[in-house]
Amino acid sequence: MVMTRFTLPLLATALLLGMVIAGLIGGPAFAPDLHTDMWFIGWRAANVQLTRAVIALTHLGGAAVLVPLCLAVTLLLWRWRGRRNALFFLAATMSARAMIEVLKLAVDRPRPAFDPYPVIVSSKSFPSGHAGNSMVVYLAIALFLAPERWRPHAIAAAIALSLAIGWTRPMLGVHWPTDVVAGWCFGLLWTGSWWWFSRRGAAAAASGYSPASPAAEA
């Protein structure tokens, strides 16, 4: 219990700090970002077929896939896990999309512009929406939908998929690597926070605690 009390705040702080640092130092003036995106220009030219596979993978983090998936999972949760879990899942995933757009407008970082984009983009660079939204959605599915005995494996698979999707963005030249790191940090922090609040509320409801109850007054 003591370890949990200290570990969770430290982890949340580390993720938030990672986002802030990526926002402050990243972009065209940050040599690792610049060199990585420049290197992938030559990689794409030499690996046309692999680039097509990367494009297919990156679509798994786009709105055309994630939004319908969220709605479908919400319906499943409503039926299998109850209204409360369904609404928490929907709120976590949809609010994440809105928050990422707010962060993009606030930071206003330009995207790499070394060569024509192989995929369509329509917003600012920081943080990566594909990295952030895929982390939120797939991790939330693992947490809210997967049976408890399979949840650790589902979480590992969700994180691995999000890492793969996020890394396709600098591979395609549409994001700086620090955009992607910030997206991952945001997704982990956002989803973990919603899950923590949902479990606290569920535990309180199961115990019968209410601020107006005789037990609470006692």
C-alpha positions as CSV (number, residue, x, y, z in Angstrom):
1,M,0.0,0.0,0.0
2,V,2.8,2.4,0.9
3,M,4.5,1.6,-2.4
4,T,1.4,2.3,-4.4
5,R,0.8,5.6,-2.7
6,F,4.2,6.8,-3.7
7,T,4.6,5.0,-7.0
8,L,1.4,6.4,-8.7
9,P,2.1,10.1,-8.0
10,L,5.7,9.7,-9.1
11,L,4.7,8.0,-12.3
12,A,2.1,10.7,-13.1
13,T,4.7,13.4,-12.3
14,A,7.2,11.7,-14.6
15,L,4.7,11.5,-17.5
16,L,3.7,15.1,-17.0
17,L,7.3,16.2,-16.9
18,G,8.1,14.2,-20.0
19,M,5.3,16.1,-21.9
20,V,6.6,19.5,-20.7
21,I,10.2,18.8,-21.6
22,A,9.2,17.5,-25.0
23,G,7.2,20.6,-25.6
24,L,10.0,22.9,-24.5
25,I,13.0,21.4,-26.3
26,G,11.5,19.6,-29.3
27,G,10.9,20.7,-32.8
28,P,13.0,22.0,-35.7
29,A,15.6,23.5,-33.4
30,F,16.2,20.3,-31.5
31,A,19.0,18.3,-33.3
32,P,17.7,14.8,-32.5
33,D,14.3,15.6,-33.9
34,L,15.8,17.2,-37.0
35,H,18.3,14.5,-37.7
36,T,15.7,11.7,-37.2
37,D,13.2,13.2,-39.6
38,M,15.9,13.9,-42.2
39,W,17.1,10.3,-41.9
40,F,13.7,9.0,-42.6
41,I,13.5,10.9,-45.9
42,G,16.2,8.6,-47.3
43,W,14.6,5.6,-45.7
44,R,11.2,6.2,-47.3
45,A,12.9,6.7,-50.7
46,A,14.8,3.4,-50.4
47,N,11.8,1.4,-48.9
48,V,8.7,2.2,-50.9
49,Q,6.9,-1.1,-50.0
50,L,7.7,-0.8,-46.3
51,T,6.5,2.8,-46.4
52,R,3.1,1.6,-47.7
53,A,3.0,-0.9,-44.8
54,V,3.8,1.9,-42.4
55,I,1.0,4.0,-43.9
56,A,-1.5,1.2,-43.3
57,L,-0.4,0.9,-39.7
58,T,-0.6,4.6,-39.0
59,H,-4.3,4.6,-40.0
60,L,-5.0,2.5,-36.9
61,G,-4.4,5.7,-34.9
62,G,-6.6,7.9,-37.0
63,A,-10.1,9.2,-36.2
64,A,-11.6,7.1,-39.0
65,V,-10.7,4.0,-37.0
66,L,-10.6,5.1,-33.4
67,V,-13.9,7.0,-33.2
68,P,-16.1,4.2,-34.6
69,L,-14.2,1.8,-32.4
70,C,-14.9,3.9,-29.3
71,L,-18.6,4.0,-30.0
72,A,-18.7,0.2,-30.6
73,V,-16.8,-0.5,-27.3
74,T,-19.1,1.9,-25.5
75,L,-22.1,-0.1,-26.6
76,L,-20.4,-3.4,-25.5
77,L,-19.5,-1.9,-22.1
78,W,-23.0,-0.7,-21.6
79,R,-24.3,-4.2,-22.1
80,W,-21.5,-6.2,-20.4
81,R,-20.0,-3.9,-17.8
82,G,-22.9,-1.5,-17.0
83,R,-23.7,2.1,-17.8
84,R,-21.1,3.6,-15.4
85,N,-18.1,1.9,-17.1
86,A,-19.4,2.7,-20.6
87,L,-19.8,6.4,-19.7
88,F,-16.3,6.5,-18.1
89,F,-14.8,4.9,-21.2
90,L,-16.6,7.3,-23.6
91,A,-15.7,10.4,-21.5
92,A,-12.0,9.3,-21.2
93,T,-11.6,8.7,-24.9
94,M,-13.6,11.6,-26.3
95,S,-12.2,14.2,-23.8
96,A,-8.7,13.1,-24.8
97,R,-9.3,14.0,-28.4
98,A,-10.5,17.4,-27.4
99,M,-7.6,18.0,-25.0
100,I,-5.0,17.0,-27.6
101,E,-6.5,19.6,-30.0
102,V,-6.3,22.2,-27.3
103,L,-2.6,21.4,-26.7
104,K,-1.9,21.6,-30.4
105,L,-3.4,25.1,-30.6
106,A,-1.6,26.2,-27.4
107,V,1.9,25.0,-28.4
108,D,1.5,25.8,-32.1
109,R,4.5,23.8,-33.2
110,P,4.9,23.5,-37.0
111,R,5.2,20.0,-38.5
112,P,8.3,18.9,-40.4
113,A,8.3,20.2,-44.0
114,F,11.2,18.5,-45.7
115,D,9.2,16.7,-48.4
116,P,5.5,16.1,-49.4
117,Y,3.6,14.2,-46.8
118,P,2.6,10.6,-47.7
119,V,-0.6,10.9,-45.6
120,I,-3.1,13.7,-45.0
121,V,-2.5,16.0,-42.0
122,S,-4.7,18.9,-40.9
123,S,-3.4,20.3,-37.5
124,K,-0.3,21.4,-35.7
125,S,2.4,19.0,-34.7
126,F,2.6,18.9,-30.8
127,P,1.5,16.5,-29.4
128,S,1.0,13.7,-31.9
129,G,-2.7,12.9,-32.0
130,H,-2.1,9.5,-33.5
131,A,0.3,8.6,-30.6
132,G,-1.9,10.1,-27.9
133,N,-5.3,9.0,-29.1
134,S,-4.2,5.5,-29.9
135,M,-2.6,5.1,-26.4
136,V,-5.8,6.4,-24.8
137,V,-8.2,4.3,-26.8
138,Y,-6.4,1.0,-26.9
139,L,-5.3,1.2,-23.3
140,A,-8.8,2.2,-22.2
141,I,-10.2,-0.8,-24.0
142,A,-7.7,-3.1,-22.2
143,L,-8.6,-1.5,-18.8
144,F,-12.4,-1.2,-19.1
145,L,-13.3,-4.2,-21.4
146,A,-10.7,-7.0,-20.9
147,P,-11.5,-9.6,-18.2
148,E,-9.4,-9.1,-15.1
149,R,-7.4,-12.3,-15.6
150,W,-6.4,-11.2,-19.1
151,R,-6.0,-7.5,-18.3
152,P,-2.2,-7.5,-17.9
153,H,-1.7,-9.1,-21.3
154,A,-4.3,-6.7,-22.9
155,I,-2.5,-3.7,-21.4
156,A,0.9,-4.9,-22.8
157,A,-0.7,-5.4,-26.2
158,A,-2.4,-2.0,-26.2
159,I,0.8,-0.2,-25.2
160,A,2.8,-2.1,-27.8
161,L,0.3,-1.2,-30.5
162,S,0.3,2.4,-29.6
163,L,4.1,2.6,-29.6
164,A,4.1,1.1,-33.1
165,I,1.5,3.5,-34.3
166,G,3.2,6.5,-32.8
167,W,6.6,5.7,-34.3
168,T,5.0,5.6,-37.8
169,R,4.6,9.3,-37.6
170,P,8.2,10.4,-37.7
171,M,8.8,7.5,-40.1
172,L,6.3,9.2,-42.5
173,G,7.8,12.7,-41.9
174,V,4.6,14.2,-40.4
175,H,5.8,14.6,-36.7
176,W,8.9,15.3,-34.7
177,P,9.9,12.4,-32.4
178,T,9.3,14.6,-29.4
179,D,5.7,15.1,-30.6
180,V,5.2,11.3,-30.4
181,V,6.9,11.0,-27.0
182,A,4.6,13.7,-25.6
183,G,1.6,11.9,-27.2
184,W,2.5,8.7,-25.5
185,C,3.0,10.4,-22.1
186,F,-0.3,12.2,-22.4
187,G,-2.1,9.0,-23.3
188,L,-0.7,7.1,-20.4
189,L,-1.4,9.9,-17.9
190,W,-4.9,10.7,-19.2
191,T,-6.1,7.1,-19.4
192,G,-4.5,6.1,-16.0
193,S,-6.2,9.1,-14.4
194,W,-9.7,8.2,-15.7
195,W,-9.2,4.6,-14.7
196,W,-8.1,5.6,-11.2
197,F,-11.1,7.8,-10.7
198,S,-13.5,5.2,-12.1
199,R,-12.1,2.5,-9.7
200,R,-12.3,4.9,-6.7
201,G,-15.9,5.7,-7.4
202,A,-16.7,2.0,-7.9
203,A,-15.1,1.1,-4.6
204,A,-17.0,3.8,-2.8
205,A,-20.3,2.6,-4.4
206,A,-19.6,-1.0,-3.5
207,S,-18.9,-0.1,0.1
208,G,-22.2,1.9,0.4
209,Y,-20.3,5.0,1.4
210,S,-22.2,8.3,0.9
211,P,-21.5,11.7,2.5
212,A,-25.1,11.9,3.6
213,S,-25.3,8.3,4.9
214,P,-25.4,7.5,8.7
215,A,-22.1,5.7,8.4
216,A,-20.4,8.7,6.9
217,E,-21.8,10.9,9.7
218,A,-20.6,8.5,12.3
